[in-house]
Amino acid sequence: MGLIHRKDPDAKVARVPSPPSSEEKDSFAANHHGHDDLDTPSTGLHRGLKSRQITMIAIGGAIGTGLIIGTGSSLAKAGPLSILISYSIVGFIVYMVMCALGEMAAYLPIQSGFTGYAARFCDPALGFSLGYTYWFKYIIVTPNQLTAASLVLQYWVPREKVNPGVFIAVFLVVIVLVNYLGIKFFGEIEFWLSSIKVLTIVGLLILSLVLVLGGGPDHDRKGFRYWKDPGAMKPLYGTGDKGRFLGLWSTFVTATFAYLGTELVGVTVGEAQNPRRVIPRAIKLTFWRIVVFYVLSVLLIGMLVPYNSERLTFATKKATTGASASPFVVAMIDSGITGLAGFLNACILIFVFSAANSDLYIATRTLYGLAKEGNSARIFAVTDSRGVPIYALGLSAAISCIAFLNVADDSRKVFTYFVNLVTIFGILTWISILVTHIYFVKARRAQGIEKHQLAYVAPFGLYGTYFALGFCIVIALFKNFDVFIYVKGREGGEHFDYVNFITGYLGIPLYLAMIFGYKLVSKTKGWTAETADLYSGKAAIDQEEEEFLANKAAKQGGGKSGGWFYRTFIAWLF
């Protein structure tokens, strides 16, 4: 039994079984097409992301326009109780996904991220399909964010005055530059952008609580008044219990879109300093972030704005992605507060820019991971002296130019199609992570790795993973249920909505085709619990961790870090 000696006083000591024999490694290499553990100076990433940057990026990636804007359309469609239920359930599912990912990432923080886990623990075909599904998601969502940025700017500069393509080009150049300058620069930029996002949400929550308690200019203590009149749940596509259930289910799609991106911490493990300590810390705080930022937000919005509000209807039907589309602005105006819409719009612009920046980063690192696993052209694994996969960045940035569709087409329609595509790709990613975790747990049990030997263990174990997996499959299958329902006079027509059907479900056959196509071409078989590779590259990561902790201890002279104030009073929030 080998022992990891941790010089960090706060780090846990974990006993890890001895690695497999050379014969076992050769057996794995013969059947595995990946190259993740074959790092060279020209293909290696740099571990430049600090603890505070990782934790802030983790929460920043989970806060976006889906929370600050998307909640309005859900409230208008289904009522306050429906969005509270859906955001709470999907939030719990996200926490299960993060716990599953955290257990694997803390044990083996490899550079190819969770695509590498799928290939090593479950089946190379799943790693291939997951990698490309995730890459497709982010080469779609990056131009989606660029489109959103151009729409937000129309609050100040009308479309007729300046072509939106100008703003798209400027934002694209800036995010490419930030990503090109290296992981340390990217990490610092994202730290401060995410800090602004967190402070904005905290400020909105405090203001909303004050307004609920009657502290606004109208001095009206609203409480749960709107839960009684017009009601807590709004029927959709019917009346009675059926209508209320369909209204509730419709909000699960919006809730899922709002949470997409939370798993990006799994992409950063290959560039994180001391990942076995940083990753578990970020995962553990995820639960409280979901409760505070999401569940509390939708609860307060549901108390401040009735679902039949004329202003809310205008915001969700006429507005696009600016402040005027946010239910928080509707709540402010209803309470007699004016003049904050411009400030909130500026905050939303920062939200969108940060999202576009991190989305391009994820697209780049996902393509890099595919190349490292041998599933893409080897050139995409080449990095420069700063550890940036420059060719992967170049291709991902070039594809982002589809954002210029916004110049010629109807912005709102394109935005809707993008959201449809991204949601199904995101759900398939969560499903893949959960399936991989099931195989990982079975493999570590079969190979004699006990819970106490891991840096982090999913608190709900396989029970939580199976629950989340089942719910994700149901959401994936029924997310666009409304295209099958005949509703007289419905927006978009009374006939079968084939466009939303295609964009809503295209990802599923594509995902399955890549799995079975890969197995057909490569003739690979899935791993059993006994043959799954839990060790390749682990010794190098262990040594790297020990060197990092030794250097850290030497710099600190054996004392505590100078970040005591941050850790004690601020880190819990971020």
Summary of the structure (lengths in Angstrom):
residues: 574
radius of gyration: 23.7
end to end distance: 37.3
largest distance: 75.7
contacts: 2048
relative contact order: 0.19
helix: 70%
strand: 1%
